[in-house]
Amino acid sequence: MFKEQYIRDNDKLKAKEKLLMEIKEKNARERIALTPKQKFVRYGAVFAAFVLVAAGVFGVVNANKSTTAAPQNVTLSATADTSAVTQAQTYDDIYGLIESMQNTSGVTTGGVMMESGAVNGATAAAPAAADTKTTAAATTSTDTTVDYSGTNVQVKGVDEADIVKTDGNYIYYVAGNQLNILKPDGANTKLVSSTSLSSNDTWWGYNSEMFLLGNRLMVITQSFNTVWINDTNGGYQNNTDQTSAIIYDITNPAKPLQVVSLGQSGTYVSSRMVGDYVYLVTSQYIYSPVQGTPVTYIPTTTDGVETKLLAPTDLYIGSNPQSAAYTVIGSINLKSGANFTSAKAVFGGSSELYATADHLLLAFARNDQEVLPIAPDKDGKNVQITRSSSSTDLVLLGLAEGQITKLASGNVPGSLLNQFSMDEYKNVIRIVTTLNNWEQRIYTDGIDTYESDSSTANALYTLDLNLNIVGKIENLAKDESVKSVRFDGDIGYFVTFRQVDPLFAVDLSNAANPRILDTLKIPGFSEYLHVFKDNLLLGIGYNADDTTGQMQGVKLSMFDTSDKANVKEVTSTSVDASWTLVGSNHKAILVDAEKNLIAFPADSNYYIYRYTAKGFELAARVNMTADLSSWNLRGMFIGDYFYVLGDAGVTVISLSDFTVLTTVKFG
Amino acid sequence: MGGRERYLALMEQLAKPNVPIPADNVDALFAQYADTVYRLALLRTKSGTDADDIVQEVFLRAMRAKPVWNSPEHQKAWFIKVTINCTKSLLTSAWRRNTVPENENLMTEIQTTTEVYPYVLALPKKYRTVVHLYYYEGYQVSEIAKITGTAENTVKSHLFRARDMLREQLKGEFQDV
């Protein structure tokens, strides 16, 4: 019996258990290399010597490479040729590219993103100067006279989606698969309606986010799109990750009406709203492309009825993409639209993004690895050296009334912390990065033995709108990593951390020659920086032990920046909490200097602080432990009242004496 | 309780009918699919080292991509499909082959401990894959066509041709192939 014997034979062959450990280690290393924000590694003094040696070797090798350009490894030499730019004319070109990438995965060098077709010079209009001096109330027009707070955004005039929105008249809050609408009225605050999102659109159970414009509300959520593919066998289903943008007409808040549910392929990354247009950014990984079936490897949009492939001319391809993934950017007119205005995709990975009113800057993390052939080291021991280093590919897109055009591409060494690592001011793009270099040596004589070490340093780059580097400061804060960044016009601040918190103030008035003005060392570190008002910079982060670097709870700091060459910590306070979301989600904090409010969630409480001549004063501490997601609370003020929202309900606080007036539960 | 058993116990907890294993549960995914991936990779690459690499790469892809699987069948088909894709690319990227010494013992050992396996291993690669998916994984011709992205008739002809070749080689009870 052939079949039975073949099964018996195969059953004797088993995958090694140790592979699982190796998979987990590799995955962890990729995550550290690609998203430094999630982890920070503290390096002991023991490693200092190693780091120096490694850095020296690196310099020599790089020099050799640039002169001889003859790597002994065939695979390397093939991919190191960055001048070979792939230009997509058809979907098959992209299929070929994805296939070819599988041959060179992990062994790639830095590249430039190129457009399919002629590359446009950067001829964009000068962007409006980004003013981040104060958190102004939302720019949304309203027919009420009360003032109210908007989402804490990075760039004034560029709205960011969040789980809560208000127009002053109603509060919209989305949690799980439910959209709750409240009528805010102090002690008489009432729940107006609770609407369930259709199960199709909340398949992943992800946290949704919203935009609000006039009488329309957009809920962005994670779902999937199923397309039936006909083939010679009668067809099959193809499922693609999809981000849904459900538009509601909220003219009658008691009964929101769904206008349309739009879909864009890929998992949700972020979004921005400029004027009437929402720009939706998703990341689509291609995991099993089928030749001749573009829907398996080309981004799509859907209006709920028809799924459309992006045209080849809407796909921008890098000459040397890092991974088989697209960043997809779709624009939707929220005021009156019922479909996508435009959709483009950049092939080469998923990205952080920064947006002004006219520009969208995409940053793609790269991790380039170089594997040298086994060769004797100076002691004659055979060793195989693998080196990896981080860099960031950049693509600048122009935004104009929903139209998306590619303007420029470039690359900077190092990886980004988050969107605040990027900024644009007076046509100059400024970027703060952390460089991680990693080297592994496998000694192959006898039983393989492994050694590895790594080094970290930080840098600041200024770039023109063609994304050419015009100025830089490198090798800052060795073996520390960036914890927070904030740009304020001609000045940039950033915080690195190992044991104490150096806050750097950088003069950027001459883009070609950025220079460090001041370095302030204080205990702990700030994870989020916010210009509170002129000459005052607010930092929220953690206390840390001076000697061990151990984190010790949430800390608020106020820095006096009136003398940029001598930044001082005026005052600080310890918040009675161990963790806050603010560092990883700036939308969780509300800072308003006029109302004198600094409000944020920490542990299971919501804190409202005021800043006076005596320093930080705790005005209210609301216990929200009843809330399932009490780590993700939001606060807002409307008129004389402050509202704290969680998935269980809203707590209303009087702004005159900070007493709790009422609590309204969601249905 | 060894590592293997622990993962299998974990699997059992998760083994609800028609629910694929979540992409972030790599322990359970490994317990369920590592052997499937390894066996197909070994047959296609004829190298234990390469098969180990393929197992790593396939699971890393699952962890990176976090694909949406709508059923256990879809999940298994995904792993097989990605394994095939990975073995395709591995055959052309030879750096590791040049730098890592191949463990010859494994293939020799397999030759002595198995009965029909060496004959399947001797077939051309495209025939090996079809034979494996048909006889070991129990897929229908139409399903193999879908997974490998080839036309059903091509799969059929590969299978017939492979059977002919095996029948010529195999003796006695195994000639029922």
HADDOCK unambig.tbl for C-alpha pairs under 7 A between the chains (distance, minus, plus):
assign (segid A and resid 1 and name CA) (segid B and resid 173 and name CA) 5.53 0.50 0.50
assign (segid A and resid 1 and name CA) (segid B and resid 174 and name CA) 4.91 0.50 0.50
assign (segid A and resid 1 and name CA) (segid B and resid 176 and name CA) 6.20 0.50 0.50
assign (segid A and resid 2 and name CA) (segid B and resid 174 and name CA) 4.35 0.50 0.50
assign (segid A and resid 2 and name CA) (segid B and resid 175 and name CA) 6.85 0.50 0.50
assign (segid A and resid 2 and name CA) (segid B and resid 176 and name CA) 6.20 0.50 0.50
assign (segid A and resid 2 and name CA) (segid B and resid 177 and name CA) 5.37 0.50 0.50
assign (segid A and resid 3 and name CA) (segid B and resid 135 and name CA) 5.75 0.50 0.50
assign (segid A and resid 3 and name CA) (segid B and resid 177 and name CA) 6.94 0.50 0.50
assign (segid A and resid 5 and name CA) (segid B and resid 116 and name CA) 6.64 0.50 0.50
assign (segid A and resid 6 and name CA) (segid B and resid 116 and name CA) 5.89 0.50 0.50
assign (segid A and resid 6 and name CA) (segid B and resid 117 and name CA) 6.10 0.50 0.50
assign (segid A and resid 6 and name CA) (segid B and resid 136 and name CA) 6.97 0.50 0.50
assign (segid A and resid 7 and name CA) (segid B and resid 136 and name CA) 5.57 0.50 0.50
assign (segid A and resid 9 and name CA) (segid B and resid 114 and name CA) 5.22 0.50 0.50
assign (segid A and resid 9 and name CA) (segid B and resid 115 and name CA) 6.86 0.50 0.50
assign (segid A and resid 9 and name CA) (segid B and resid 117 and name CA) 6.14 0.50 0.50
assign (segid A and resid 10 and name CA) (segid B and resid 39 and name CA) 6.81 0.50 0.50
assign (segid A and resid 13 and name CA) (segid B and resid 39 and name CA) 6.56 0.50 0.50
assign (segid A and resid 14 and name CA) (segid B and resid 35 and name CA) 5.38 0.50 0.50
assign (segid A and resid 14 and name CA) (segid B and resid 38 and name CA) 6.96 0.50 0.50
assign (segid A and resid 15 and name CA) (segid B and resid 34 and name CA) 5.92 0.50 0.50
assign (segid A and resid 15 and name CA) (segid B and resid 35 and name CA) 5.17 0.50 0.50
assign (segid A and resid 15 and name CA) (segid B and resid 38 and name CA) 5.53 0.50 0.50
assign (segid A and resid 19 and name CA) (segid B and resid 56 and name CA) 6.64 0.50 0.50
assign (segid A and resid 20 and name CA) (segid B and resid 30 and name CA) 6.96 0.50 0.50
assign (segid A and resid 23 and name CA) (segid B and resid 56 and name CA) 5.53 0.50 0.50
assign (segid A and resid 23 and name CA) (segid B and resid 60 and name CA) 6.44 0.50 0.50
assign (segid A and resid 27 and name CA) (segid B and resid 60 and name CA) 6.48 0.50 0.50
assign (segid A and resid 102 and name CA) (segid B and resid 89 and name CA) 5.51 0.50 0.50
assign (segid A and resid 103 and name CA) (segid B and resid 89 and name CA) 4.76 0.50 0.50
assign (segid A and resid 103 and name CA) (segid B and resid 90 and name CA) 6.58 0.50 0.50
assign (segid A and resid 103 and name CA) (segid B and resid 92 and name CA) 6.50 0.50 0.50
assign (segid A and resid 103 and name CA) (segid B and resid 93 and name CA) 5.67 0.50 0.50
assign (segid A and resid 232 and name CA) (segid B and resid 151 and name CA) 6.86 0.50 0.50
assign (segid A and resid 233 and name CA) (segid B and resid 142 and name CA) 6.34 0.50 0.50
assign (segid A and resid 233 and name CA) (segid B and resid 152 and name CA) 6.86 0.50 0.50
assign (segid A and resid 241 and name CA) (segid B and resid 68 and name CA) 6.78 0.50 0.50
assign (segid A and resid 285 and name CA) (segid B and resid 65 and name CA) 5.92 0.50 0.50
assign (segid A and resid 287 and name CA) (segid B and resid 65 and name CA) 6.83 0.50 0.50
assign (segid A and resid 288 and name CA) (segid B and resid 82 and name CA) 6.60 0.50 0.50
assign (segid A and resid 290 and name CA) (segid B and resid 149 and name CA) 6.43 0.50 0.50
assign (segid A and resid 373 and name CA) (segid B and resid 99 and name CA) 6.68 0.50 0.50
assign (segid A and resid 374 and name CA) (segid B and resid 99 and name CA) 6.60 0.50 0.50
